[in-house]
């Protein structure tokens, strides 16, 4: 297998049964997380690491939580949500907030990015639309973080010049920087 399309297919077919609570503990202990005023993250889909515990911890700590909305031409925009926010499933199977409140940027913000896989050089294999790469090429964050099960960190994900690396990958076995 030597192309992104085949690798995406293989990663989507993987079944996940691993315990991931250690990922949360590791994330919550990172200085990048502790000092972040705002956390940009996705509402997890089937097969992805559940982000609800992260969202709840952010609210508990008084951090701002922003989630993506797919807008025209597959462009992402992030909107702040509250604990009581309601969500609807969009055409891509992504939970998006019904009420969309744009907020100004803060200096100390991190982004947790979804991926099918990462490689040991911190490249990510997304779902193929390029949404996060386009968004990240226009916005800066204190840290871009990926959460991955051990089987989702590979030798190579066939990154291309336009692909944006993450700064940190957290797995059950530790942190890749």
C-alpha positions in Angstrom: 0.0 0.0 0.0 1.7 3.2 -1.1 -1.0 5.8 -1.5 -3.3 7.9 0.6 -6.5 6.5 -0.8 -5.7 2.9 0.0 -4.4 3.9 3.5 -7.6 5.9 4.2 -9.6 2.8 3.3 -7.5 0.5 5.6 -7.7 2.9 8.5 -11.5 3.4 8.2 -11.9 -0.4 8.4 -9.9 -0.8 11.6 -11.9 -1.8 14.7 -11.0 0.0 17.9 -11.4 -1.6 21.4 -8.5 0.0 23.3 -8.9 1.9 26.5 -8.2 5.6 25.9 -8.6 7.2 29.3 -4.8 7.5 29.5 -5.0 9.8 26.5 -7.2 12.2 28.3 -5.0 12.2 31.4 -2.0 12.9 29.3 -3.7 15.7 27.4 -5.0 17.3 30.6 -1.5 17.2 32.1 0.2 18.9 29.1 1.4 22.5 29.8 -0.2 23.4 26.4 -3.6 22.3 27.6 -3.3 23.7 31.1 -2.4 27.2 29.8 -4.9 27.3 26.9 -7.7 29.8 27.2 -9.6 28.1 24.3 -9.7 24.6 22.9 -10.8 24.1 19.3 -11.9 20.5 18.8 -14.2 18.3 16.9 -17.3 16.4 18.1 -16.1 12.8 17.6 -17.7 10.6 15.0 -17.9 6.8 15.1 -14.4 5.2 15.1 -12.8 8.4 16.5 -11.5 8.9 20.0 -14.5 10.3 22.0 -14.0 14.0 22.6 -16.9 14.4 25.0 -14.7 13.9 28.1 -12.4 16.6 26.8 -15.3 19.0 26.2 -16.6 18.4 29.7 -13.2 18.9 31.3 -12.8 22.2 29.3 -16.1 23.5 30.6 -15.2 22.4 34.2 -11.9 24.3 33.9 -13.6 27.4 32.4 -12.0 27.1 29.0 -13.7 28.3 25.9 -14.8 25.4 23.6 -15.0 25.9 19.8 -16.2 23.3 17.3 -16.1 23.2 13.5 -18.9 23.9 11.1 -18.5 22.9 7.4 -19.3 26.0 5.4 -19.3 26.7 1.6 -16.6 25.0 -0.5 -15.7 22.6 2.4 -14.2 25.4 4.4 -14.2 25.1 8.2 -15.2 27.8 10.6 -15.2 27.4 14.4 -17.9 28.5 16.7 -18.0 28.7 20.4 -20.3 26.4 22.2 -21.6 26.2 25.8 -22.5 23.2 27.9 -26.2 23.6 27.0 -25.5 24.0 23.2 -27.6 21.8 20.9 -26.2 20.0 17.8 -27.4 18.6 14.5 -25.8 16.1 12.2 -24.6 17.7 8.9 -24.4 16.0 5.5 -20.9 14.7 6.3 -22.0 13.0 9.5 -20.5 15.7 11.7 -22.2 17.2 14.7 -22.5 21.0 14.3 -23.9 23.5 16.8 -27.4 24.8 16.0 -26.5 28.3 17.4 -23.4 29.7 15.8 -21.6 32.3 17.9 -18.4 33.7 16.4 -15.9 34.8 19.0 -12.8 36.8 18.8 -9.5 34.9 18.9 -7.5 34.5 22.1 -3.7 34.3 22.3 -3.4 30.9 24.1 -5.4 28.5 22.1 -4.9 24.9 21.0 -6.5 22.8 18.3 -7.2 19.1 18.5 -7.5 17.7 15.0 -9.2 14.5 13.9 -7.3 12.1 11.7 -7.5 8.6 10.4 -3.8 8.2 11.2 -0.5 10.0 11.9 3.1 9.1 11.2 6.2 9.3 13.4 7.1 12.7 11.8 3.7 14.2 13.1 2.1 14.2 9.7 -1.7 13.5 9.7 -3.9 11.6 7.3 -7.2 13.3 7.2 -10.3 12.2 5.4 -9.3 13.6 2.1 -11.2 16.9 1.8 -8.3 19.1 3.0 -10.5 21.1 5.3 -8.2 21.2 8.3 -5.1 21.8 6.2 -6.8 24.8 4.6 -8.0 26.1 7.9 -4.6 25.6 9.6 -2.8 27.4 6.7 -4.8 30.5 7.6 -4.9 30.4 11.5 -2.2 30.0 14.1 -2.4 28.1 17.4 -0.2 27.6 20.4 -0.3 23.9 19.6 -1.9 21.6 17.2 -2.5 18.2 18.9 -3.6 14.8 17.6 -5.0 12.0 19.7 -4.2 8.5 18.4 -4.5 4.9 19.3 -1.3 3.0 18.9 -2.4 1.4 15.7 -3.0 4.8 14.2 0.6 6.0 14.4 2.4 4.6 11.3 5.8 4.9 9.7 4.4 7.1 6.8 1.1 8.6 5.8 2.3 9.8 2.4 2.2 13.5 3.3 2.2 16.1 0.6 3.6 19.7 0.6 0.3 21.3 1.5 -0.3 19.0 4.5 0.0 20.7 7.9 1.8 18.7 10.7 0.6 18.5 14.2 2.9 19.7 17.0 2.1 16.8 19.4 0.6 13.3 19.1 -0.7 11.7 22.2 -1.1 7.9 22.3 -1.7 5.4 25.1 2.1 5.0 25.3 3.1 8.6 25.5 3.7 11.8 23.6 5.3 12.3 20.2 6.7 15.9 19.8 
